[in-house]
């Protein structure tokens, strides 16, 4: 059975504490947009998976109740930074499994200022709680090779992965900064993005170092925001006359860690290169599509190095060639693919529970031709990549109506 996204919604992504709102306010805003976009009401919704990382148990109910009190099942979802895509995956499975015809996937986050693990609450347990952290094994691999420093722990993982990539393949700081420059440039056309300023590569390289070689403008910020998607069956599409706006979920695959993540002792593997490869491979096999068919990509650029690692994992280039790919303009307008037209996590923002659903929203707008100044001309196939340490990677392939 096929599944379709027929409605999406997204709040603006904002700096924590920039607006006096609660997570249920965000969820109501994004959910109301998605329902209106689909042309349905909350009474049509049969199940609601809700993703978040930092709110207490049953916050999903509090959020969903802002849309209506219909008694439908509400599921609380937490899969670290892959939470939003996980909620979308649950919605798809409910529909494709024949359990429901209309499911609303919600994701939100209300965060505190500061890096994860350094006062804002932490999805990874924080450096101060190393032994009980869900990703203690990942930190242990890193510490054995690179030690453990005082900078934010997640930045250490990715910064060390960047150094390994530079040592192994000759990747340069300029190529890393080119990722951030591209995504900041893209976000200037996204009114929902947390940041809409354009920076030169030199400006990016000279901002404060978070964990070498990564500077502040190469790191995704903490953010407040929400996103939502209405996922429906083929018969629901036909019954409600939604064919012209129905974006098909051609394939979706989640992969979690195997021994490959830890065996090499490399931070490149620890931060998710193997699981991203596995998830991409599964999505390609299930859909019959390949990266050569894809026009537009929203991927998990939590740090600039992860965009480069993901190019390789998705098959956009061979190992070690990702720096040249971005440097040559292959991943922006006029290139082979447009990657992160929204601005990505680095510039659009990264409220953990909403990120994967915001990626889906951007791709739906692109595939419908509704992305305004960000529009990728003739986009027919979109790919979303959402990853969370600990770990899970979700790759989703979407087809235009």
C-alpha positions in Angstrom: 0.0 0.0 0.0 1.3 3.5 -0.9 1.5 6.5 1.4 1.5 10.2 0.6 2.2 13.5 2.3 -0.7 15.8 1.5 -0.1 18.6 4.0 2.9 20.1 5.8 3.4 22.9 8.2 6.3 24.5 10.0 6.8 27.4 12.4 9.7 29.8 12.0 12.8 28.3 13.7 14.0 30.8 16.4 16.7 31.3 19.0 15.6 29.8 22.3 13.7 32.3 24.4 13.3 34.7 21.5 9.5 34.4 21.7 7.2 33.9 24.6 5.7 30.6 23.5 5.3 27.0 24.8 5.9 23.8 22.9 2.1 23.3 22.6 1.8 26.7 20.9 4.5 25.6 18.4 2.7 22.3 17.8 -0.6 24.0 17.3 0.9 26.4 14.8 2.6 23.8 12.7 -0.2 21.2 13.0 -2.8 23.7 12.0 -0.8 24.7 9.0 -0.4 21.0 7.9 -4.1 20.3 8.3 -5.1 23.4 6.4 -2.6 22.6 3.6 -4.1 19.1 3.3 -7.6 20.4 3.4 -8.6 18.1 6.3 -9.5 18.6 9.9 -8.1 17.1 13.1 -11.3 15.0 13.2 -10.0 13.1 10.1 -6.8 12.1 11.9 -6.6 8.6 13.3 -3.2 8.5 15.0 -0.6 11.0 16.1 3.1 10.2 16.6 4.8 13.2 18.2 8.5 13.7 18.4 10.6 15.7 20.9 13.7 15.2 23.1 13.7 17.7 25.9 10.1 17.8 27.2 8.7 15.4 29.8 6.7 12.2 29.3 3.3 12.6 27.5 4.3 16.1 26.2 3.1 14.7 22.9 -0.5 14.6 24.3 -0.2 18.1 25.6 0.9 19.2 22.2 -1.7 17.2 20.2 -4.5 18.3 22.5 -3.9 21.9 21.3 -5.3 20.7 18.0 -8.3 18.8 19.3 -9.6 16.3 21.9 -10.8 13.4 19.8 -9.4 10.6 21.8 -7.1 9.2 19.1 -3.9 7.4 20.0 -0.9 9.8 20.6 2.6 8.3 20.7 5.7 10.0 22.3 8.8 9.6 20.1 12.4 10.2 21.0 15.2 9.1 18.7 17.7 11.9 19.4 18.3 14.2 16.4 16.5 11.7 14.1 13.2 12.1 16.1 11.3 14.0 13.5 12.0 11.5 10.7 11.2 8.7 13.1 7.7 10.2 13.8 7.2 10.5 10.0 8.3 6.9 9.6 5.7 5.7 12.2 3.0 7.7 10.4 4.0 6.0 7.1 4.0 2.6 8.7 0.5 3.1 10.1 -0.8 4.0 6.7 1.2 1.4 4.6 0.3 -1.3 7.1 -3.4 -0.6 6.5 -4.0 0.5 10.1 -5.0 4.1 9.3 -5.9 6.3 6.4 -4.9 9.6 7.9 -2.1 10.2 10.4 -0.6 13.4 11.6 3.2 13.4 12.4 4.2 16.2 14.8 7.7 17.3 16.0 8.7 20.1 18.2 11.4 21.3 20.6 11.7 24.1 23.1 15.3 24.4 24.1 17.6 26.5 26.3 20.5 28.6 25.2 23.9 27.0 24.9 25.4 23.9 23.3 24.0 20.5 24.0 25.5 19.0 27.2 26.6 22.5 28.4 23.6 23.9 30.2 20.8 23.5 27.6 19.7 20.0 28.6 21.3 17.2 26.5 20.0 14.4 24.3 23.3 12.6 24.7 23.6 12.7 28.5 26.2 15.5 28.5 29.9 15.3 29.1 29.3 15.6 32.8 27.4 12.3 32.8 29.8 10.3 30.7 29.2 6.8 32.2 25.4 6.8 31.9 25.2 8.7 28.6 23.3 6.8 25.9 26.3 7.4 23.6 29.0 6.6 26.1 30.3 3.9 23.8 30.6 6.5 21.0 32.5 8.9 23.3 34.7 6.0 24.4 35.9 5.3 20.9 36.6 9.0 20.4 38.4 9.4 23.7 40.7 6.4 23.0 41.9 8.1 19.9 41.6 11.8 20.5 41.1 12.2 24.3 38.2 14.1 25.8 38.3 17.9 26.1 36.2 20.7 27.6 34.4 21.8 24.4 30.8 20.6 23.8 30.9 16.8 23.5 29.0 16.5 20.3 31.2 19.1 18.6 34.2 17.1 19.7 32.8 14.0 18.0 32.3 15.8 14.7 35.4 18.0 15.0 37.5 14.9 15.4 35.8 13.3 12.5 36.6 16.4 10.4 40.3 16.1 11.4 40.4 12.5 10.5 38.8 13.3 7.1 41.4 16.0 6.5 44.3 13.7 7.5 43.0 10.8 5.4 41.9 12.6 2.2 43.4 16.1 2.3 40.1 17.8 2.9 40.7 21.5 3.7 39.3 24.0 6.2 38.1 26.0 3.1 36.1 23.1 1.9 34.4 22.7 5.3 33.6 26.4 5.4 32.2 26.2 1.8 29.4 23.9 3.2 28.4 26.5 5.7 28.7 29.4 3.2 26.4 27.6 0.8 23.8 26.8 3.5 23.8 30.3 4.9 23.4 31.7 1.4 20.5 29.4 0.8 18.8 30.4 4.0 18.7 34.0 3.0 15.7 33.0 0.9 13.9 31.1 3.7 11.7 33.3 5.8 11.3 30.5 8.4 15.1 30.1 8.9 16.6 31.1 12.2 19.5 32.8 10.4 19.2 34.6 7.1 22.6 36.3 6.9 25.1 35.5 4.1 28.7 34.9 5.1 31.9 34.6 3.1 34.2 31.6 3.5 36.7 33.9 5.1 34.2 35.2 7.6 33.2 31.6 8.5 36.8 30.6 9.0 37.6 33.5 11.3 34.6 33.1 13.7 35.2 31.5 17.1 36.4 27.9 17.0 34.1 25.5 18.8 36.2 22.4 18.4 38.9 22.6 15.8 38.6 22.8 12.8 34.9 23.7 13.3 34.0 27.3 13.8 30.7 28.7 15.2 29.2 29.3 11.8 29.8 25.6 10.8 27.7 24.3 13.8 23.9 24.1 14.0 22.4 26.2 16.7 20.0 25.3 19.5 16.5 26.3 18.3 12.8 26.5 19.1 10.3 25.4 16.6 7.9 22.7 15.3 6.9 21.0 12.0 4.2 18.6 11.0 3.1 16.4 8.1 -0.2 14.7 7.2 0.4 11.2 5.8 -2.5 9.4 4.1 -3.4 6.4 2.1 -4.0 6.2 -1.6 -7.7 5.7 -1.0 -7.8 8.8 1.2 -6.2 10.7 -1.6 -8.8 9.6 -4.1 -11.7 10.1 -1.7 -10.7 13.7 -0.9 -9.5 14.7 -4.3 -5.9 15.3 -3.2 -4.0 13.9 -6.2 -2.5 17.2 -7.3 -0.8 17.9 -3.9 0.0 14.3 -2.9 3.7 13.7 -2.6 4.4 10.0 -2.6 6.8 8.5 0.0 8.6 6.2 -2.5 10.8 4.6 0.2 12.0 5.2 3.7 14.6 3.2 5.6 16.0 3.5 9.1 19.3 1.9 10.1 20.9 1.7 13.5 24.4 1.1 14.7 26.3 -2.2 14.0 29.8 -3.3 15.0 31.0 -1.3 12.0 30.2 1.9 13.9 32.8 1.1 16.6 35.3 -1.4 15.1 37.5 1.0 13.2 38.1 3.4 16.1 37.3 6.3 13.7 35.0 9.2 14.6 33.9 9.2 10.9 32.2 5.9 11.7 31.1 6.8 15.2 29.2 9.9 14.0 27.1 7.8 11.5 28.8 7.2 8.2 28.0 3.5 8.2 24.3 3.9 9.3 23.8 6.6 6.7 25.2 4.3 4.0 22.9 1.5 5.1 19.8 3.6 5.2 20.5 5.1 1.8 21.1 1.7 0.3 17.9 0.4 1.7 15.9 3.3 0.4 17.4 3.0 -3.1 16.7 -0.8 -3.2 13.1 -0.4 -2.1 12.3 2.4 -4.5 14.3 1.3 -7.5 15.7 4.9 -7.6 19.3 6.0 -7.2 21.1 9.1 -6.2 21.3 9.9 -10.0 17.5 10.3 -10.0 17.5 12.8 -7.1 17.1 16.5 -7.8 17.0 18.1 -4.3 18.3 16.9 -0.9 17.7 18.0 2.6 20.4 16.3 4.8 21.6 16.5 8.3 24.3 19.1 8.4 24.5 19.4 12.2 28.1 20.3 11.5 29.7 21.1 8.2 31.7 17.9 8.2 28.5 15.9 8.4 27.3 17.3 5.1 30.6 16.1 3.5 30.3 12.7 5.1 26.7 12.4 4.0 27.6 13.2 0.3 29.8 10.1 0.4 27.3 8.0 2.3 24.5 8.8 -0.2 26.7 7.9 -3.1 27.0 11.4 -4.5 30.8 11.0 -4.7 33.5 8.5 -3.7 35.1 8.5 -0.3 37.3 11.5 0.1 35.9 13.5 -2.8 33.1 15.4 -1.0 35.3 18.5 -0.3 35.8 18.9 -4.0 32.1 18.3 -4.7 31.0 21.3 -2.6 34.0 23.4 -3.8 33.0 22.8 -7.4 29.4 24.0 -6.9 27.9 20.6 -7.5 25.5 20.9 -4.5 24.0 24.3 -5.1 21.8 26.0 -7.7 23.2 25.3 -11.1 25.0 22.2 -9.9 24.1 18.5 -10.1 22.0 18.6 -6.9 20.7 21.3 -4.7 21.5 20.3 -1.1 19.8 22.0 1.8 17.9 24.7 -0.1 16.2 25.5 3.2 19.6 26.5 4.7 20.0 23.2 6.5 20.5 22.7 10.2 23.4 25.1 10.2 21.4 28.1 9.2 17.7 27.1 9.2 18.1 25.8 12.8 17.9 22.5 14.6 15.1 22.0 17.1 15.8 18.3 17.4 12.2 16.9 17.4 11.2 19.0 14.5 14.2 18.7 12.2 13.2 15.6 10.2 9.7 16.9 9.6 11.0 20.3 8.6 13.2 18.5 6.0 10.1 16.7 4.7 8.1 20.0 4.6 10.9 21.7 2.5 10.9 18.8 0.1 7.2 18.8 -0.3 7.2 22.5 -1.1 10.1 21.9 -3.6 8.3 19.0 -5.3 5.1 20.9 -5.6 6.9 23.9 -7.0 5.9 26.0 -4.0 9.3 27.0 -2.6 9.3 30.6 -4.0 12.8 32.0 -4.2 14.3 28.7 -3.1 12.6 26.7 -5.9 14.8 24.1 -7.5 13.7 24.1 -11.2 12.0 21.0 -12.3 12.4 19.1 -9.0 10.8 15.7 -9.2 12.6 13.5 -6.7 13.6 14.6 -3.2 15.8 12.9 -0.6 15.8 13.6 3.1 18.5 12.3 5.5 18.1 12.7 9.3 20.5 11.2 11.8 20.7 10.9 15.6 23.7 9.7 17.5 23.1 6.7 19.6 22.0 5.9 16.9 19.6 6.1 14.0 19.7 7.3 10.4 16.5 7.7 8.3 16.6 8.2 4.6 13.3 9.1 2.8 12.7 9.4 -1.0 9.8 11.5 -2.1 8.2 11.8 -5.5 6.4 14.9 -7.0 2.7 14.7 -7.6 
